[in-house]
Amino acid sequence: MNLIAMLQDMWAGSGLAEVWQQLAPWLALDERQLIFVVATPFFIGVALWEYLRIRHDARLMDSREAVRNFMLGAGYQVTELLFAGIIAFPVYALAWHYRIATIEWSWVTAIVLFVAADFVFYWAHRASHRLRWFWAAHVTHHSSERMNFSTAMRQNATNIFNGGWLFYVPLAFIGFNPVWIGIAFALSLVYQFFIHTTLVTKLHPAIEAVMNTPNHHRVHHASNEGYIDTNYAGVFIIWDRLFGTFAEEQADQPIRYGITRPAPTTGLWAMWTHEYADLFRAMRAPGPLLQRLRHLWMPPEWERPASADAQAAAGETEGERRAA
């Protein structure tokens, strides 16, 4: 018996072969994670190259924050890997089982799917800014006051529980295989990593007209009035141009990165949960149940209208203050 046969015999006798036969197809469903694993060394290499270029400028790079950004990204990867199969895959399998058509793979359908997935990304991304429940997870990505490649890794470990992936389920119901949906989504995120930088200025006008570029995405990460809630695109900026959310960087309005309500600390747990805490705190305030629930789907800046009793109490307090 040669060495290979010995190893195969040992594997067969371990009892794990049967377990692997069950797990392998399950794990293979999440090909997007495999793409991220393969791409991560390239991400790190490009981020190191950028670091060497801008490390002396504290406005553009903070070494401790860059490390923290990669830790935030690692947390996101771990929860996706552990829980996507339990939470998301059954929903995709159900949609695929009851699909209205079967779209066979070809280069043409692959391109159609990539464009369709990018279209869905635009609306999912827009929802993650305009519906507070989704913003509670997405806020982590925007909370840095710097723009560099490490910022792309600044992700929230709660994403899989937050439910943003539900936006892609209709693609499976239409007839696209969920495995290919995951691959299209992963390739889109790989592209988006490379638009998180200040080292690339404007590209050729033809590219800027169609593609999401570093210039466009810097505007998206701005917290300035007039820049907020613009340029939601993933790969193709045409969606923003079509749906009225496109904005150009203005020479007289330098970009200020970050969010309007910063996290209380820079710890990983606070980065992941601070907006959830603010959301639930707002929901706990007294008032009708429906009004309290509205915090979940209203924009992040929305505040509940004061009740008549609260307005009256506020009026009395103001009157007492003036009298005093």
Secondary structure, 3 states (H helix, E strand, C coil): CCHHHHHHHHHHHCCHHHHHHHHHHHHHCCHHHHHHHHHHHHHHHHHHHHHHHHCCCCCCCCHHHHHHHHHHHHHHHHHHHHHHHHHCHHHHHHHHHCCCCCCCCCHHHHHHHHHHHHHHHHHHHHHHHHCHHHHHHHHHHHCCCCCCHHHHCCCCCCHHHHCHHHHHHHHHHHCCCHHHHHHHHHHHHHHHHCCCCCCCCCCCHHHHHHECCHHHHHHHCECCCCCCCCCCCCCECHHHHHHCCCCCCCCCCCCCECCCCCCCCCCHHHHHHHHHHHHHHHHHCCCCHHHHHHHHCCCCCCCCCCCHHHHHHHHHHHHHHHHC
